[in-house]
């Protein structure tokens, strides 16, 4: 068995930034209302003709450069997304083509906002057994395409973007203490109606719009996310005090605060970028992680705990030493 190390990261964001003030001119809301309830101040929105695969390929290319690898080194691509370019083929196949990767496997994974945690855990299993050597794990979304821009409860929350990790299988001697240490994934399909899109190829033949019971999702989020984090730390046999950085899914600042309070975490160790990006679903964790790397907070050998919860309901957490 190999150790699976995060060898690089990269991001991509659309150029267009939509502020709360701009949104308040379109729907009945205000900057104060959005900021107070969510912590969001702005979000990036994809341009016409800018697709999920474009953002994913840009983030993937940046992650490759960061890892010092080339497209010829990648033999597995997993794209976590709820907003694929097409019903099929997989967005991962399109990303493979756009990046010039000519070998290996490529597929999409759909767990909505928990997608990146699911994808990282899945890729780790492929690499740990030696089946693949270098994987590109990408969270990419263009949620602006499935928002009802007249529904102030949802349209103010989400943004577009992509983030990527390069995962590499290394021997124990090569990896040292670094690598993915544990993960914990869960789903409860009894709550599919709390967060969903009211369209699909088999039901309506349309893309549909995002619908959410926000208060109910909030009530479920803190407890379920906290439990996943606890189970992940138990699996790794490490205390929370050992964690250098908590990088949560950037859904709502109040949810992040609720988890911090419930687990008595150090707020100074929490990475939050929600004010700048909004909720970018599967892209939010790698976007936040990379931001903390760029500003010097996250360094090599730091212990990082990530978590997320999304439609399904899905939720999970993963722990790795960077």
C-alpha positions as CSV (number, residue, x, y, z in Angstrom):
1,X,0.0,0.0,0.0
2,X,1.1,3.5,-0.9
3,X,0.8,6.8,1.1
4,X,-1.3,9.3,-0.9
5,X,0.2,12.8,-0.7
6,X,-1.3,16.2,-1.7
7,X,1.5,17.2,-4.1
8,X,0.0,20.5,-5.5
9,X,-3.1,22.7,-5.7
10,X,-4.5,25.3,-8.0
11,X,-7.7,27.3,-8.6
12,X,-9.6,29.2,-11.2
13,X,-12.2,31.9,-10.8
14,X,-14.3,33.8,-13.4
15,X,-13.3,37.4,-13.9
16,X,-16.8,38.8,-13.2
17,X,-17.5,39.6,-9.5
18,X,-21.1,40.2,-8.4
19,X,-21.4,42.1,-5.1
20,X,-24.3,42.1,-2.7
21,X,-25.0,45.6,-3.7
22,X,-25.4,44.6,-7.3
23,X,-27.7,41.8,-6.3
24,X,-29.8,44.1,-4.3
25,X,-30.7,46.0,-7.5
26,X,-32.2,42.8,-8.9
27,X,-34.0,41.1,-6.0
28,X,-35.5,42.3,-2.7
29,X,-32.3,42.0,-0.5
30,X,-29.5,44.2,0.8
31,X,-25.8,43.9,1.5
32,X,-26.5,44.0,5.3
33,X,-29.2,41.3,5.0
34,X,-26.9,38.9,3.1
35,X,-23.8,39.6,5.1
36,X,-25.5,39.2,8.5
37,X,-27.1,35.9,7.6
38,X,-24.4,34.3,5.5
39,X,-21.1,36.1,5.8
40,X,-21.0,36.5,1.9
41,X,-20.1,39.8,0.4
42,X,-19.5,38.9,-3.2
43,X,-19.3,35.9,-5.6
44,X,-17.7,35.2,-9.0
45,X,-20.1,34.4,-11.9
46,X,-19.0,32.6,-15.1
47,X,-19.2,34.5,-18.4
48,X,-21.4,33.5,-21.3
49,X,-19.5,30.6,-23.0
50,X,-17.4,29.9,-19.9
51,X,-18.1,26.4,-18.8
52,X,-17.5,24.1,-15.8
53,X,-14.8,22.3,-17.8
54,X,-13.0,25.5,-18.6
55,X,-12.7,26.4,-14.9
56,X,-11.8,22.8,-14.0
57,X,-9.1,22.6,-16.7
58,X,-7.6,26.0,-15.6
59,X,-7.5,24.9,-12.0
60,X,-6.1,21.5,-12.9
61,X,-3.3,23.1,-15.0
62,X,-2.4,25.4,-12.1
63,X,-2.3,22.4,-9.7
64,X,0.0,20.5,-12.1
65,X,2.4,23.4,-12.3
66,X,2.4,23.7,-8.6
67,X,3.2,20.0,-8.2
68,X,6.0,20.2,-10.9
69,X,4.2,17.6,-13.1
70,X,3.0,17.5,-16.7
71,X,-0.2,16.1,-18.3
72,X,1.8,13.0,-19.2
73,X,2.1,12.2,-15.5
74,X,-1.6,12.1,-14.8
75,X,-3.4,8.8,-15.0
76,X,-6.6,9.6,-13.1
77,X,-9.0,12.6,-13.2
78,X,-12.0,12.9,-10.9
79,X,-14.2,16.0,-11.3
80,X,-16.6,16.6,-8.5
81,X,-19.5,18.7,-9.9
82,X,-23.2,19.2,-9.7
83,X,-23.1,21.4,-12.8
84,X,-21.5,19.4,-15.6
85,X,-21.1,20.8,-19.1
86,X,-23.3,18.0,-20.6
87,X,-25.5,15.1,-19.4
88,X,-22.7,13.0,-21.0
89,X,-19.8,12.6,-21.6
90,X,-18.4,13.3,-18.1
91,X,-17.0,16.7,-17.6
92,X,-13.8,14.9,-16.5
93,X,-13.4,13.5,-20.1
94,X,-13.7,17.1,-21.5
95,X,-11.2,18.3,-19.0
96,X,-8.8,15.5,-19.9
97,X,-9.1,16.6,-23.6
98,X,-8.6,20.3,-22.7
99,X,-5.6,19.6,-20.6
100,X,-3.9,17.3,-23.0
101,X,-3.9,14.3,-20.8
102,X,-3.8,11.2,-23.1
103,X,-3.8,8.3,-20.7
104,X,-5.6,6.9,-17.6
105,X,-9.2,7.1,-16.4
106,X,-11.5,10.1,-16.1
107,X,-15.0,10.3,-14.5
108,X,-17.3,12.7,-12.6
109,X,-18.5,12.3,-9.1
110,X,-21.7,13.9,-7.8
111,X,-22.1,14.6,-4.1
112,X,-23.0,18.3,-4.5
113,X,-21.2,20.3,-1.8
114,X,-19.6,17.3,-0.2
115,X,-18.2,16.4,-3.7
116,X,-14.6,17.3,-3.1
117,X,-14.4,15.3,0.1
118,X,-15.9,12.3,-1.7
119,X,-13.6,12.7,-4.7
120,X,-10.5,13.0,-2.6
121,X,-11.4,9.9,-0.6
122,X,-12.2,8.0,-3.8
123,X,-9.0,9.0,-5.5
124,X,-7.0,8.0,-2.4
125,X,-8.3,4.5,-2.6
126,X,-7.3,4.2,-6.3
127,X,-3.8,5.4,-5.6
128,X,-3.2,3.6,-2.3
129,X,-3.6,0.2,-3.9
130,X,-1.1,1.1,-6.7
131,X,-3.7,1.1,-9.5
132,X,-2.8,4.7,-10.4
133,X,0.2,6.9,-9.7
134,X,-0.9,10.6,-10.0
135,X,-4.5,11.8,-9.8
136,X,-6.0,15.1,-10.5
137,X,-9.0,15.8,-8.1
138,X,-11.0,18.8,-9.1
139,X,-14.1,20.5,-7.6
140,X,-15.7,22.7,-10.3
141,X,-19.1,24.5,-10.5
142,X,-21.1,27.0,-12.5
143,X,-24.0,27.2,-10.1
144,X,-25.1,30.5,-11.6
145,X,-26.6,28.4,-14.4
146,X,-29.1,26.6,-12.1
147,X,-30.0,29.5,-9.9
148,X,-33.5,31.1,-9.8
149,X,-32.3,34.7,-9.9
150,X,-35.7,35.8,-8.5
151,X,-35.4,33.7,-5.4
152,X,-33.5,35.7,-2.9
153,X,-33.2,32.8,-0.5
154,X,-30.9,30.9,-2.9
155,X,-29.5,33.3,-5.6
156,X,-27.5,35.3,-3.0
157,X,-25.7,32.2,-1.7
158,X,-23.8,30.6,-4.6
159,X,-20.9,31.4,-6.9
160,X,-18.8,29.8,-9.6
161,X,-15.2,28.5,-9.5
162,X,-12.9,25.6,-9.4
163,X,-10.1,24.2,-7.3
164,X,-7.8,21.2,-7.8
165,X,-5.5,18.9,-5.9
166,X,-2.8,16.7,-7.4
167,X,-2.7,13.5,-5.4
168,X,0.4,11.3,-5.7
169,X,1.1,7.7,-4.6
170,X,4.4,7.6,-2.7
171,X,6.2,4.9,-0.7
172,X,6.3,5.3,3.0
173,X,10.0,6.4,2.7
174,X,9.1,9.1,0.1
175,X,6.0,10.4,2.0
176,X,7.3,10.4,5.6
177,X,4.4,11.6,7.8
178,X,2.6,13.3,4.9
179,X,-0.5,12.0,3.1
180,X,-4.2,11.3,3.5
181,X,-4.7,9.8,7.0
182,X,-8.5,9.2,7.3
183,X,-11.9,10.0,5.8
184,X,-15.5,9.6,6.8
185,X,-18.3,9.7,4.2
186,X,-22.1,9.5,4.8
187,X,-25.5,10.1,3.1
188,X,-29.1,10.0,4.2
189,X,-31.4,9.9,1.2
190,X,-34.5,10.5,3.3
191,X,-33.7,14.2,3.2
192,X,-33.3,14.6,-0.6
193,X,-36.1,17.3,-0.6
194,X,-34.1,19.7,1.6
195,X,-31.6,20.6,-1.1
196,X,-32.2,19.6,-4.7
197,X,-32.6,20.8,-8.3
198,X,-36.1,20.6,-9.7
199,X,-35.1,19.3,-13.1
200,X,-33.2,16.4,-14.8
201,X,-33.0,14.3,-18.0
202,X,-35.2,11.5,-16.6
203,X,-37.8,13.7,-14.9
204,X,-38.4,17.0,-16.7
205,X,-35.9,17.0,-19.5
206,X,-34.6,20.4,-18.3
207,X,-31.7,21.6,-16.2
208,X,-34.0,23.0,-13.5
209,X,-33.3,25.4,-10.7
210,X,-31.8,24.9,-7.2
211,X,-34.3,24.6,-4.4
212,X,-33.5,24.6,-0.7
213,X,-35.1,24.5,2.7
214,X,-32.5,26.7,4.2
215,X,-33.5,26.5,7.9
216,X,-33.8,22.7,7.8
217,X,-30.5,22.3,6.1
218,X,-28.9,24.6,8.8
219,X,-30.4,22.5,11.6
220,X,-28.9,19.3,10.1
221,X,-25.5,20.7,9.1
222,X,-23.8,21.5,12.4
223,X,-24.5,18.1,14.0
224,X,-23.8,15.9,11.0
225,X,-20.6,17.8,10.0
226,X,-19.3,17.7,13.6
227,X,-19.9,14.0,13.9
228,X,-18.0,13.3,10.6
229,X,-15.1,15.3,11.9
230,X,-15.1,13.4,15.2
231,X,-15.2,10.1,13.4
232,X,-12.3,11.1,11.1
233,X,-10.1,12.1,14.0
234,X,-10.9,8.9,15.8
235,X,-9.9,6.9,12.7
236,X,-6.6,8.7,12.6
237,X,-6.2,8.3,16.3
238,X,-5.4,12.0,16.7
239,X,-6.9,14.7,18.9
240,X,-8.3,17.9,17.5
241,X,-5.6,19.9,19.2
242,X,-3.1,18.4,16.7
243,X,-4.9,19.9,13.7
244,X,-3.1,22.9,12.3
245,X,-6.0,24.1,10.0
246,X,-9.7,23.4,9.6
247,X,-10.8,24.0,6.0
248,X,-14.6,23.7,5.9
249,X,-17.0,23.8,3.0
250,X,-17.8,27.4,2.6
251,X,-21.6,27.2,2.8
252,X,-22.5,29.8,5.5
253,X,-20.4,31.5,8.1
254,X,-23.1,30.7,10.7
255,X,-22.7,27.0,10.0
256,X,-18.9,27.2,10.2
257,X,-19.3,29.1,13.5
258,X,-21.8,26.5,14.8
259,X,-19.3,23.7,14.2
260,X,-16.5,25.6,15.8
261,X,-18.6,26.2,18.9
262,X,-19.9,22.6,19.1
263,X,-16.4,21.1,18.9
264,X,-14.7,23.9,20.9
265,X,-12.3,24.5,18.0
266,X,-9.8,27.3,17.8
267,X,-11.4,29.9,15.5
268,X,-7.9,31.2,14.6
269,X,-7.2,27.8,12.9
270,X,-10.3,28.0,10.6
271,X,-9.9,29.1,7.0
272,X,-12.9,31.1,5.7
273,X,-13.2,32.6,2.2
274,X,-16.9,32.7,2.0
275,X,-17.0,36.5,2.0
276,X,-15.1,36.5,-1.3
277,X,-16.4,33.4,-3.1
278,X,-19.8,32.6,-1.7
279,X,-20.8,28.9,-1.7
280,X,-19.1,27.3,-4.7
281,X,-20.3,23.8,-3.8
282,X,-17.7,21.2,-4.7
283,X,-15.1,23.9,-5.4
284,X,-15.2,25.6,-2.1
285,X,-12.8,23.5,-0.1
286,X,-9.9,23.6,-2.6
287,X,-10.5,27.3,-3.2
288,X,-10.2,28.0,0.5
289,X,-7.2,25.7,0.9
290,X,-5.3,27.3,-1.9
291,X,-6.1,30.8,-0.6
292,X,-4.6,29.8,2.8
293,X,-1.5,28.5,1.0
294,X,-1.1,31.6,-1.0
295,X,-1.2,33.9,2.1
296,X,1.3,31.7,3.9
297,X,-1.0,30.2,6.5
298,X,-0.9,26.5,5.3
299,X,2.6,25.2,5.0
300,X,4.2,21.8,4.2
301,X,3.7,19.2,7.0
302,X,0.6,21.0,8.4
303,X,-2.2,18.8,9.5
304,X,-5.4,19.8,7.6
305,X,-9.0,18.7,8.3
306,X,-11.6,19.3,5.6
307,X,-15.4,18.8,5.8
308,X,-18.6,19.4,3.8
309,X,-22.3,18.8,3.6
310,X,-24.5,18.9,0.5
311,X,-27.7,17.7,-1.2
312,X,-28.6,14.1,-0.7
313,X,-28.1,14.8,2.2
314,X,-24.4,13.9,1.9
315,X,-21.7,14.9,4.4
316,X,-18.1,13.9,5.3
317,X,-14.7,14.8,6.4
318,X,-11.1,14.0,5.6
319,X,-7.7,14.5,7.3
320,X,-4.4,14.8,5.6
321,X,-0.9,16.0,6.4
322,X,0.2,18.4,3.7
